[in-house]
Amino acid sequence: MIEQPLGAIYSLFRSVEEQGFAQRSIVRRLEERSNAEAAGVLGCPPGAPLIYLEQLRLSDDIPIVLDYSWLPAALARPLLTVDFTHTALYHELHVRCGVRPDAGWERICASA
């Protein structure tokens, strides 16, 4: 497992599409919940409500990533009504929440 802050925010959605592949996501979970570890990484109190988005990301219908995203609910609640099948999280954050992320953190794990 690799854990690291992101120096520059990138969009997997955009990267896949720029390479000529069709990007699609299957949303497995999109809900409000709390998580002490995620809240800590986000600089929120341990019991703060968060938005949790879990997506299976596909490139030309081939699974490439299982993606988990945590966001402060006070900021990202409007995302609860988004159909993420063919749209990017950062785009929807900007359009629906008026937010443009400029930093992030990721944990990468290989799985078979």
N, C-alpha and C positions, 0 to 999 in steps of 0.2 A: 504494500500500500504506500502511496505517495501522498503527502499532504503539503500544500503550498499556497501562499497568497498568489493571486494573479497580478502580474505586472501590468498587463493590458487586457481589457475585457474583449473577448472574441465571441462570435456567434457561430455555433456549430451549424445552425440552420443556414446561415449565409454561406459558410464554407462549403457545405455539401452542394448547395444550389450553384455556387460559382464554378464548381467542378463539373457541372452538367448532369448531376444526379437529381432525381426527385426526392425531396425530403418530406417525410411524413412522421407524425408522432401518434402514438397510442397513449392516451392519458390513463394511467392506472389509478391515480389518486389526485384529487385536487380538493383540499379541505383546510379548515382552520383547526389548529391543534397547538399544543405546547410541547416543547422539547428543551430541556435545560442546556444540553450541549450546544444545540444550534443557537439558542438565545444568547449564550455566552459569546459565541463567535460573532454574532451580529451586534454585540454590545447592548443587548436587551436584558432586563431582569429575568431570572430563571423561570418564572411562571407566565411570562408575557405571551399573549396570543400571537401565533405565527401562521403564515400561509405555507402549506406544504404541497409541492407539485412533484409528482412522480410520473415520468414519461419514458416509454420505450421509444427510442429514436431509430428511424429506419432510413436507409439510403437505397433507392430503387427497390423498396420492400424487403430489404435485407437488414435485420437488426444489427445495429452498430454500437449502441450505448443505452444503458439504463441510467437515466438522469434523475437525480433528486435535488430539488431546489427548496430552500427555506428563505422566507422573506418576512419582515415585520408586518403583521396584519394591519396595523394602523396605517401603513403606507400602501399595502398591496391588496387590500380586501376587494377592490374592483375586479381583480383577476379571477375571482371565483366564478364568474359567468362566462369566461372566455372559452371558446372551442380551440384548443391548441393543436388540432390535427395538422394544420398547415400554416402555422404562424410562429414567430419567434418570441420568446419570453421578453427579451430586451425591447423589442418593438412594442409589445403590449404594455410593458411597464411605462414606456414613454407616452403612448397614446392614451391609455386609460388612467394612469396614475400621475402623469407629469414628471416622471423620474427617469434620469439617464444614469445608470450605474457607471462609476468610474473606478471601482475597485471591487475585488471579490476574493474568494478563497475556494479552493477545490481539493477534494480527496479523490484520488484515482486508484481503483482496484481492478485487477485482472480477474476474470471469471470464465469458467468453461461451461 
